[in-house]
C-alpha cells in the first residue's frame, strides 16, 4: 500500500477538520507529523507541515474532493464592498513577492514564502482574512 501526500497544513485545527470530513465521506486517510508540529510549532517549516496522506489509488479523487471544499469555502464569503461571492486566493502583488520569485528562480526552491491574499473576482477588493460567512438565516 503506497501512501501519498495530497495536502499540507500549518494548523492542526484545519488538518483535523479536513481529516474528519474526508473520513465521513468514507476516505481512508491519515495525518503525518501532526504530533511533532502540535508539540513544537517552530518545526512546521523544517519538516514541511502536517501532511494529509491517502492511498495512491485514491489520490486523484481526494484532490477533487479537496478542490470542492476550497471552492465552497471561497464562495460562502460575501465581499463587504460589492456583495459578490467570488473570492480567490492569490499571491499578493508587490515587491516582496517579486523578490521571492527571483530568489526561487535562482535557488530552485522557496527562499521566503510568498504572501497571499483573498481577492474578490468582481470588484478586486483584497483582504488577508476571508470575510465572515453570511448564512442569511432568519432568527425566530
ABEGO torsion letter per residue (X at the ends): XBBBBABBBABAAAAAAAAAAAAAAGBBBBBBGAAAAAABAAAAAAAGEBBBBBBAAAAAAAAAAAAAAAAAAAAABBBAAAGBBABBBBBBBEAAAAAAAAAAAAAGBBABBBBBBBBBAAAGBBBABBBBBBAGBBBX
